[in-house]
Amino acid sequence: MPSKGVECYSYIGAPGYTIDFAVPKGGFTASSGNNFRSHDLEIDAKALKLFEATGRFQWTVKKDGQAIEGRYAEISPYDGNVHSGNMSKIMDEKSVIHGDSIITYGFYGAGPGVAGLTNKHQCYVTVSPNYSSWMGTLAPVASGQASRPFSTFVLPAPHDCGMNNMDTISSIMNAPNGSKIRDALLGRLGIIKDLEAVAVEAAKNIAPNIMLSLAMTEKDSISTLLALGARYFEFRPAYMHDDIRSLCPNPNTLYFQHACIPGLAYVDFLREIVSFLDTYPTEIVVIHLRWDGVLPGCAKPSADELSRTITSVTSGSRTGVKAGDRTCLNRQISDLRSSGQRIIIVQMDATYSSYDDAAYATLIPDPIVSRLRGMNTSGQAGNDFTLLQCQGTASSIEKVWHYSIVASNTSDSCLLETKAKFDTATLPWVRDNALNVLRAEQTIVVMNDFLDGATTDVVIGLNRERFR
């Protein structure tokens, strides 16, 4: 009988929680003992009732046996597609904060298995503590730990944090010159040739999905990422590409730029950071401004523009939050708190990174784990940061790129396809080995796509070891 597989992943880092995964006539319950493991379920036609065309896949998070959150998808065993439910749009799959815990989840709607991609739907669910004040917990005010240098911290980081919503893309494509903007962006990205055979109206509909599939690496707001525990953010502020800048509604606004695909406005990003720091006075955030990967036609801001932007935002701080520079990395945590310099802004700083174009263009985690294994203490010399990247860049594989263009929809990002299976390999390695092979007194950053509770929980564990 026809069937469609769903590969399930879970991570539980908070006490008292379990996660139920269910399909017609099947399912299992995950506990913390299932962390970094996968479990296959099947939507099987023989398990459906007469005249039923779809079967429900669902997950339910329980606290002390009581259901507190859940999602579902109605999946056909005949065509394999998701026909309804509340997991059909990646950007709607926001983390859910339940007081002292946070639930993160993601669902990848798999096709038939083209271009090396899996033919099984992918679903992950994590439950972790609310880490809004984790720095204050590990290095309390007036404690011996607070006298340690800031570089003692290991920092969780979202990858391309500004690509976390479709608002800017929707805004410019719905502007009066939206069709011109769309065509110019697709042309600059090398996509327009793949759309020439597609009807104009179809091209209009598919363009936003292409942007989503190839560029969106986060789903949560900056405020939620901070609550998850993120304290390091790479941001690539630049203006709209010259080809479209004069056509856009806000031509003088700095946006996060992924190549030339615009994301979150820089000033909005900073406002969320400052608002969070006002609420949590023990926390400190690093912002690393970079422009690698931004197309030349996207004008960079001047040093004066950057300075004026951060000054205007911090001037509204209720608690006197100020911006500091790279010298803050080696200052005492207590000193940064007392001086108010709780946003450390650096630009294109020297970083010892695991990333490599060829190794990370993969659909399996082995090349990435190999890069992580190759890192060592001597490589940290002369750098401000050591960056362990857990996410892959499957969008750099030509056949995956082409498939993502022609088959793009709201739930099939190739970056989400690899998310959970990579985490089951990279995060255990980071947990078990990072501090053994990277011994320099230097800030370590652990970065991931679609930042989740498993990543941040592993990183907090490393901090506990460092602050002993």
C-alpha positions in Angstrom: 0.0 0.0 0.0 1.2 3.6 -0.6 2.8 5.4 2.3 4.7 8.6 3.1 7.5 8.7 5.7 8.0 11.3 8.4 11.4 11.4 10.1 11.0 12.7 13.7 13.7 14.3 15.8 13.5 15.6 19.4 15.5 17.2 22.1 14.4 17.8 25.6 16.6 19.9 28.0 13.9 20.9 30.5 12.7 18.6 33.3 9.2 17.1 33.3 8.7 17.2 29.5 7.9 14.5 27.0 6.9 14.8 23.3 4.4 12.5 21.6 4.7 11.9 17.9 1.7 10.2 16.3 0.3 8.9 12.9 -2.7 6.7 12.3 -2.1 3.4 14.1 1.4 4.4 15.2 3.6 6.7 17.2 6.0 7.0 20.0 6.8 9.1 23.0 10.2 10.9 23.2 12.0 11.7 26.5 15.4 13.2 27.1 16.8 9.8 26.5 15.9 10.2 22.8 18.0 13.4 22.4 19.9 13.5 19.1 18.1 10.4 17.8 15.6 10.1 15.0 12.5 7.9 14.7 10.7 7.0 11.5 6.9 7.0 11.2 4.7 6.2 8.1 1.4 7.6 6.9 0.2 4.3 5.5 -2.8 4.0 3.3 -3.8 0.7 5.0 -4.0 2.5 8.3 -6.7 5.0 7.0 -10.4 4.6 7.3 -12.6 4.0 4.3 -12.8 7.2 2.1 -10.1 8.9 4.1 -7.6 10.6 1.7 -5.1 11.8 4.3 -3.7 10.7 7.6 -2.8 13.1 10.5 0.8 13.4 11.7 1.0 15.3 14.9 3.3 16.1 17.8 2.3 17.1 21.3 4.5 18.5 24.0 3.5 17.5 27.5 4.6 18.8 30.9 4.1 16.4 33.7 1.7 14.4 31.5 -0.4 17.4 30.5 -0.5 18.6 26.9 0.6 22.2 26.5 1.4 22.6 22.8 1.0 20.7 19.6 0.9 20.9 15.8 -0.3 18.7 13.0 -0.2 18.0 9.2 -2.7 16.1 7.1 -0.6 14.0 4.7 -1.7 12.0 1.7 0.0 8.5 1.5 -0.9 8.6 -2.2 0.9 11.8 -3.4 2.9 12.4 -0.3 1.8 16.0 0.0 0.7 18.0 3.0 -2.9 18.9 2.2 -3.8 20.9 5.4 -2.7 21.6 8.9 -0.7 24.2 10.8 2.8 23.2 9.7 2.5 24.1 6.0 4.5 27.4 6.2 8.0 27.6 7.4 7.9 31.2 8.5 4.8 30.5 10.6 6.6 27.9 12.7 7.6 30.2 15.5 9.0 29.2 18.8 6.5 29.1 21.7 7.5 30.5 25.1 5.8 28.8 28.0 7.1 30.7 31.0 10.4 29.1 32.0 10.6 26.9 28.9 10.7 27.4 25.1 9.4 25.0 22.4 11.0 25.2 19.0 10.0 23.1 16.0 10.2 22.8 12.2 8.6 20.8 9.5 10.1 20.2 6.0 7.6 19.0 3.4 9.6 16.5 1.3 9.1 15.9 -2.4 9.7 12.6 -4.2 13.4 12.6 -3.4 14.9 14.7 -6.3 18.5 16.1 -6.4 19.7 13.9 -3.5 17.1 15.4 -1.2 15.1 13.1 1.1 11.7 11.8 0.2 10.7 11.7 3.8 9.1 14.7 5.6 11.3 16.0 8.4 10.0 17.2 11.7 12.0 18.3 14.8 10.7 19.5 18.2 12.9 20.8 21.0 12.1 21.9 24.6 14.6 23.9 26.5 14.7 26.3 29.4 14.0 30.0 28.8 17.5 31.3 28.7 16.7 35.1 28.8 19.1 35.6 31.7 21.6 32.8 31.4 24.6 35.1 31.7 23.3 36.4 35.0 22.8 32.8 36.2 26.3 31.6 35.3 28.1 34.8 36.2 26.0 36.5 38.9 26.5 40.1 39.9 29.3 40.5 42.4 30.4 36.9 42.0 33.8 35.6 41.3 32.6 34.4 37.9 31.7 38.0 37.0 35.3 39.0 37.4 36.3 36.7 34.6 36.9 38.2 31.1 34.0 38.3 28.7 35.9 36.0 26.4 35.2 33.2 28.8 31.7 32.9 27.4 30.6 30.5 24.7 27.9 32.2 22.7 25.0 30.7 20.9 24.4 32.3 17.5 21.7 32.3 14.9 23.0 32.1 11.3 22.1 35.1 9.2 19.9 36.4 12.0 18.3 39.1 9.7 16.9 36.6 7.3 14.1 35.8 9.8 11.0 37.1 8.1 9.6 37.9 4.6 8.2 41.3 5.5 10.8 43.3 3.5 10.5 41.1 0.5 6.7 41.2 0.6 6.9 45.0 0.9 9.1 45.7 -2.1 7.4 43.1 -4.3 4.0 44.6 -3.5 5.2 48.1 -4.2 4.1 50.0 -7.4 7.3 48.8 -9.1 7.1 45.4 -7.6 7.4 43.5 -10.9 10.5 45.4 -11.9 12.1 44.8 -8.5 11.2 41.1 -8.7 12.8 40.7 -12.1 15.9 42.7 -11.1 16.5 40.6 -8.0 15.9 37.3 -9.8 18.3 38.5 -12.5 21.0 39.4 -10.1 20.7 36.1 -8.3 21.0 34.2 -11.6 17.5 32.9 -11.4 15.6 34.7 -14.1 16.9 32.4 -16.8 15.2 29.5 -15.0 11.9 31.3 -15.0 11.8 32.4 -18.6 9.6 29.4 -19.5 7.2 30.1 -16.7 4.1 32.3 -17.3 4.4 35.8 -15.9 1.7 35.4 -13.3 3.2 32.1 -12.1 6.6 33.8 -11.9 5.1 36.5 -9.7 3.8 33.8 -7.3 6.9 31.7 -7.2 9.4 34.5 -6.7 8.8 35.0 -3.0 8.9 31.3 -2.4 12.3 31.1 -4.1 13.6 33.9 -1.8 12.3 32.0 1.2 13.7 28.6 0.1 17.2 30.0 -0.7 17.7 32.8 1.9 15.6 32.4 5.0 17.7 30.9 7.8 15.7 31.8 10.8 12.0 31.9 11.7 11.9 33.7 15.0 12.0 37.4 16.0 15.3 38.8 17.5 13.5 39.0 20.8 12.7 35.3 20.8 16.2 34.3 19.6 17.5 36.3 22.6 15.1 34.4 24.9 16.4 31.1 23.4 19.8 32.2 24.5 21.4 33.8 21.4 24.1 36.4 22.4 26.2 36.7 19.1 24.7 38.1 16.0 26.3 38.5 12.6 24.6 41.3 10.7 25.3 42.5 7.1 23.9 46.0 6.9 23.7 47.5 3.4 21.4 49.4 1.2 19.1 47.9 -1.5 21.0 46.8 -4.6 21.6 49.7 -7.1 19.3 47.9 -9.6 16.3 48.3 -7.3 17.2 51.0 -4.7 15.4 53.9 -6.5 12.3 51.7 -7.0 11.9 50.6 -3.3 9.7 52.3 -0.8 12.5 53.0 1.7 15.7 53.5 -0.4 17.7 55.0 2.5 17.1 52.2 5.0 19.8 49.7 5.9 18.8 46.1 5.7 20.4 42.7 6.3 21.5 41.6 2.9 21.8 38.0 1.8 23.6 38.5 -1.5 21.0 41.1 -2.6 17.9 39.6 -0.9 16.9 42.1 1.8 15.9 41.0 5.3 15.4 42.8 8.6 16.1 46.5 8.9 19.2 47.3 10.9 17.6 49.9 13.1 14.7 47.5 14.0 17.3 44.8 14.8 19.1 47.2 17.2 15.9 48.3 18.8 15.0 44.7 19.7 18.5 44.2 21.2 18.4 47.3 23.3 14.9 46.6 24.5 15.9 43.1 25.6 19.0 44.4 27.4 16.9 47.0 29.2 14.8 44.1 30.5 17.7 41.8 31.4 20.5 43.9 33.0 23.0 41.0 33.4 23.1 40.1 29.7 25.6 41.2 27.1 25.3 40.9 23.3 28.0 40.8 20.5 27.1 42.2 17.1 29.6 41.3 14.4 29.1 43.5 11.3 30.3 41.7 8.2 29.8 42.2 4.4 31.2 38.9 3.0 28.6 37.5 0.6 26.9 40.9 0.0 26.8 41.8 -3.7 28.9 44.8 -4.7 25.8 46.7 -5.9 24.5 46.9 -2.3 26.2 50.0 -0.9 27.8 49.7 2.5 27.1 52.3 5.1 29.9 54.7 6.1 31.5 54.5 9.6 29.6 57.7 10.4 26.3 56.2 9.4 26.9 53.2 11.5 27.9 55.3 14.5 24.8 57.6 14.2 22.5 54.6 13.9 23.7 52.9 17.1 23.8 56.1 19.0 20.3 57.1 18.1 19.0 53.7 19.3 21.0 53.4 22.5 20.0 57.0 23.4 16.5 55.7 24.1 17.8 53.0 26.5 16.1 53.0 29.9 19.1 51.5 31.7 22.0 53.3 30.0 23.0 50.6 27.5 26.0 51.7 25.5 28.0 50.3 22.6 31.5 49.0 23.2 34.2 47.8 20.8 36.5 44.7 20.4 38.5 45.7 23.5 35.5 44.8 25.6 36.0 41.1 24.7 38.9 40.9 27.2 37.4 43.1 29.9 35.8 41.8 33.1 32.1 40.9 32.8 31.3 43.0 35.9 33.1 46.0 34.3 30.9 45.8 31.1 27.8 45.6 33.2 28.7 48.6 35.4 29.8 50.7 32.5 26.6 49.9 30.5 28.7 48.7 27.5 26.5 45.7 27.0 26.5 45.8 23.2 29.9 44.9 21.8 30.1 45.9 18.2 32.9 44.6 16.0 33.5 44.8 12.3 35.0 42.1 10.1 37.0 40.8 13.1 39.5 38.0 12.7 37.7 34.7 13.2 38.8 31.1 13.3 35.9 29.4 11.6 35.1 25.8 10.7 33.3 27.0 7.5 34.6 25.9 4.1 32.6 26.5 0.9 33.1 23.0 -0.5 32.7 21.1 2.8 29.5 22.9 3.8 27.8 22.4 0.4 26.5 19.0 1.4 23.4 17.0 2.2 25.1 14.8 4.7 26.8 16.0 8.0 30.1 14.1 7.6 32.1 16.8 5.8 31.0 19.4 8.4 31.9 17.1 11.3 35.3 16.6 9.6 35.8 20.3 9.5 35.0 20.6 13.2 37.4 17.8 14.1 40.1 19.6 12.2 40.0 22.6 14.5 42.6 23.1 17.3 44.0 25.5 19.8 46.9 26.7 17.6 44.4 27.8 15.0 42.8 30.2 17.5 46.0 32.3 17.7 45.6 35.8 16.4 41.8 35.7 16.3 39.1 37.4 18.4 36.5 34.6 17.9 36.4 30.8 17.3 33.3 30.0 15.2 31.8 26.6 15.0 29.2 26.4 12.3 26.7 23.6 12.6 24.5 24.4 9.6 25.1 23.4 6.0 24.6 25.3 2.7 22.8 22.8 0.6 21.6 25.7 -1.5 25.2 25.9 -2.9 24.7 22.5 -4.6 23.8 23.2 -8.2 21.1 20.5 -8.6 19.6 21.4 -5.3 19.6 25.1 -6.2 17.8 24.3 -9.5 15.2 22.1 -7.8 14.6 24.7 -5.1 13.8 27.2 -7.9 11.4 25.1 -9.8 9.7 23.4 -6.9 9.8 26.1 -4.2 6.9 26.4 -1.9 6.3 27.6 1.7 7.5 24.4 3.4 10.4 22.9 1.4 13.5 24.9 2.1 16.6 22.8 1.4 18.2 24.4 4.5 15.4 23.0 6.6 15.8 19.6 5.0 19.2 19.2 6.5 18.6 21.0 9.8 17.7 18.2 12.2 19.9 15.4 10.7 22.9 17.7 10.8 22.2 18.7 14.4 22.2 15.0 15.5 25.8 14.8 14.3 27.3 18.3 14.9 25.9 19.2 18.3 27.0 16.0 20.1 30.5 16.6 18.7 30.5 20.2 19.9 29.2 19.1 23.3 31.8 16.4 23.8 34.9 17.9 22.1 34.9 21.7 21.7 36.5 22.6 25.0 39.0 19.8 24.7 40.4 20.8 21.4 39.9 24.6 21.7 41.7 25.7 24.8 42.6 29.3 24.1 41.0 32.0 26.4 38.9 33.2 23.5 35.2 33.7 22.8 33.8 30.6 21.2 30.6 31.0 19.0 28.4 28.1 18.1 26.2 29.0 15.1 23.2 27.2 13.6 20.3 27.8 11.1 16.8 28.0 12.7 18.3 28.4 16.1 16.7 25.9 18.5 16.7 24.7 22.1 19.1 21.8 21.4 21.8 24.2 20.1 21.5 26.7 23.0 21.2 24.0 25.6 24.5 22.4 24.4 26.2 25.8 24.5 25.0 26.6 28.0 26.4 23.3 29.0 29.8 24.4 27.7 29.5 27.6 29.6 28.9 25.7 32.8 32.2 23.9 32.2 34.1 27.0 31.5 32.8 28.9 34.5 33.6 26.1 37.0 
